[in-house]
Amino acid sequence: MKLLFTLFLLTSICCGCAEVKPWERGILAKPHMAPDPHPLQSELRGHTYSSREAGGAGATGSGGGCGCY
C-alpha cells in the first residue's frame, strides 16, 4: 500500500512540472500574477488592523484601541 501511494505521489509530482518557455515568462512576471499583487496596501491594512485590535497575537505592535473605524 505504501509503495502504491509513493508511486502515485511521485507520478503526480512529475506530471505537475512544466517547462516555461522564454516567451511565456513575461506573462508570469506580470504584477497580477504575484501571490500578493498589492504588498504595500496589505502591509498598511495589517498595520491598521493590529493597531486597532488589543490582542494581536502575531503582530509586533498592538494597541489598546476599541476597534472603531
C-alpha positions as a Markdown table, in Angstrom:
| # | Residue | x | y | z |
|---|---|---|---|---|
| 1 | Met | 0.0 | 0.0 | 0.0 |
| 2 | Lys | 2.8 | 2.4 | 0.9 |
| 3 | Leu | 4.6 | 1.6 | -2.4 |
| 4 | Leu | 1.4 | 2.3 | -4.4 |
| 5 | Phe | 1.0 | 5.6 | -2.6 |
| 6 | Thr | 4.6 | 6.6 | -3.1 |
| 7 | Leu | 4.4 | 5.7 | -6.8 |
| 8 | Phe | 1.2 | 7.8 | -7.2 |
| 9 | Leu | 2.8 | 10.7 | -5.3 |
| 10 | Leu | 5.9 | 10.7 | -7.5 |
| 11 | Thr | 3.9 | 10.4 | -10.7 |
| 12 | Ser | 1.7 | 13.3 | -9.8 |
| 13 | Ile | 4.7 | 15.4 | -8.8 |
| 14 | Cys | 6.5 | 14.7 | -12.1 |
| 15 | Cys | 3.3 | 15.4 | -14.1 |
| 16 | Gly | 2.8 | 18.7 | -12.4 |
| 17 | Cys | 6.2 | 20.1 | -13.5 |
| 18 | Ala | 6.2 | 22.1 | -16.7 |
| 19 | Glu | 9.0 | 23.9 | -18.5 |
| 20 | Val | 8.3 | 27.5 | -19.0 |
| 21 | Lys | 9.4 | 28.8 | -22.4 |
| 22 | Pro | 11.3 | 32.1 | -22.5 |
| 23 | Trp | 8.5 | 33.9 | -24.4 |
| 24 | Glu | 6.0 | 32.8 | -21.7 |
| 25 | Arg | 7.9 | 34.2 | -18.8 |
| 26 | Gly | 6.7 | 37.8 | -19.5 |
| 27 | Ile | 3.1 | 36.6 | -18.8 |
| 28 | Leu | 4.1 | 35.1 | -15.5 |
| 29 | Ala | 6.0 | 38.2 | -14.4 |
| 30 | Lys | 3.0 | 40.5 | -14.5 |
| 31 | Pro | 2.1 | 42.1 | -11.2 |
| 32 | His | -1.4 | 40.5 | -11.0 |
| 33 | Met | 0.3 | 37.0 | -11.1 |
| 34 | Ala | 2.0 | 37.7 | -7.8 |
| 35 | Pro | 0.7 | 36.0 | -4.6 |
| 36 | Asp | 0.1 | 39.4 | -3.2 |
| 37 | Pro | -0.4 | 41.9 | -6.0 |
| 38 | His | -0.6 | 44.9 | -3.6 |
| 39 | Pro | 2.0 | 44.3 | -0.9 |
| 40 | Leu | 2.2 | 47.9 | 0.4 |
| 41 | Gln | -1.6 | 48.1 | 0.7 |
| 42 | Ser | -1.7 | 44.7 | 2.5 |
| 43 | Glu | 1.0 | 45.9 | 4.9 |
| 44 | Leu | -0.8 | 49.1 | 5.7 |
| 45 | Arg | -4.1 | 47.3 | 6.3 |
| 46 | Gly | -2.3 | 44.8 | 8.5 |
| 47 | His | -0.7 | 47.6 | 10.5 |
| 48 | Thr | -4.1 | 49.4 | 10.9 |
| 49 | Tyr | -5.8 | 46.2 | 12.0 |
| 50 | Ser | -3.1 | 45.3 | 14.5 |
| 51 | Ser | -3.1 | 48.8 | 16.0 |
| 52 | Arg | -6.9 | 48.7 | 16.5 |
| 53 | Glu | -7.0 | 45.3 | 18.0 |
| 54 | Ala | -5.7 | 44.9 | 21.5 |
| 55 | Gly | -4.8 | 41.2 | 21.2 |
| 56 | Gly | -2.8 | 41.0 | 18.1 |
| 57 | Ala | -1.1 | 37.6 | 18.7 |
| 58 | Gly | 1.3 | 37.5 | 15.8 |
| 59 | Ala | 1.8 | 41.3 | 15.3 |
| 60 | Thr | 4.8 | 43.1 | 16.6 |
| 61 | Gly | 2.9 | 46.0 | 18.0 |
| 62 | Ser | -0.6 | 46.1 | 19.4 |
| 63 | Gly | -2.6 | 49.0 | 20.6 |
| 64 | Gly | -5.4 | 49.3 | 23.1 |
| 65 | Gly | -8.0 | 50.7 | 20.7 |
| 66 | Cys | -11.7 | 49.9 | 20.7 |
| 67 | Gly | -11.7 | 48.7 | 17.1 |
| 68 | Cys | -13.8 | 51.5 | 15.8 |
| 69 | Tyr | -13.4 | 52.8 | 12.3 |
